[in-house]
Amino acid sequence: MSAGWVAGSVRARLLTQRRLGYEQALEAAASPSLRDALIRLAGTGYLGGEQLGLSLEEAERAVVATTLLELRVIAGWLPRAGLELMRALSAWFELANIEDRLAYLLGGELRHPFTLGSLAVAWPRVAQAEAPGELRAALAASVWGEPGGETPVEIHRGLRLAWARRLFDQVPEASEWIAGALALFLAREVLQAHRTLDLLQVGHVLPVGPGWERAATPADLAGALPSNARWSLEDVAEIEGLWRAEARWWRRIERDATVMVRRPREGREAVIGAVALLAADARRVVAALAAAARGARDEFQETHGAPA
């Protein structure tokens, strides 16, 4: 084990100790207003006292940006192979920048991109795109690959399938997490949005059985998926229950990641587990802020309950 992997693993574990956790997130969610929730979070590492006047969207983005900074810190301690691992694990941030750029090119608001630093792969070139076709070409020339179109729906789908391919290739330790997430993604695309997916594009990432695109229920879809994917759709009878499946997916990831981080050895597994824990905590904090803004504490409890 190289010194870089040891240093990166130690730093990653230390950062997980700064997580807010379920109980503190629940307290924030129970706040009578967004401002009160921001006051509770001031000084936690996610937000500072100077950010008490943020809107909900600004606060959510600040929480996510804090997590990105933590991932950049971990990457900075790792050797080159570790940096490539971190680029794959944290690709959501580049994905978000790409989708924001596309939205702007189509007439939307210009949003300040996440600062990726060494975690950037395609973003420097994509950021220069002045038309959807240029953005598509920049993606096709990068590790993201050809997205299959240049509309928001096509880019949304292409990026997520490409990210899944990268994770399967570079992070085999998380293959069941990725497969389960893809099952949820397909359920939302096929059953909820009633969109048609390209069999070749999907099958290249996750083997699917015959009739998957005609599935009418989560159970139908689960039956057409490999065993390492269908677990995330277990006991989901109707499409309305997908939110429970997503919550269960996150609980499993947090449970598995906790085991990975607590094992007394350094290296990839410790880093992967730490990244998953940081992502789960940030998601919970974002949900707590939204709950405080809407007065939805009970909803937060139901969808973000304490990990088993």
Secondary structure, DSSP 8 states (H G I E B T S, - for coil): --HHHHHHHHHHHHHHTT--HHHHHHHHHTSSSHHHHHHHHBTSSSB-GGGTT--HHHHHHHHHHHHHHHHHHHHHHS-HHHHHHHHHHTHHHHHHHHHHHHHHHTT---------GGG-SSHHHHTT--SHHHHHHHHHTSTT---S-SSHHHHHHHHHHHHHHHHHHH-GGGHHHHHHHHHHHHIIIIIIS-----HHHHHTTS---TTGGG--SHHHHHHTS-HHHHGGGTT--SGGGHHHHHHHHHHHHHHHHHHHHHSS--SHHHHHHHHHHHHHHHHHHHHHHHHHHHT-HHHHHHHS----
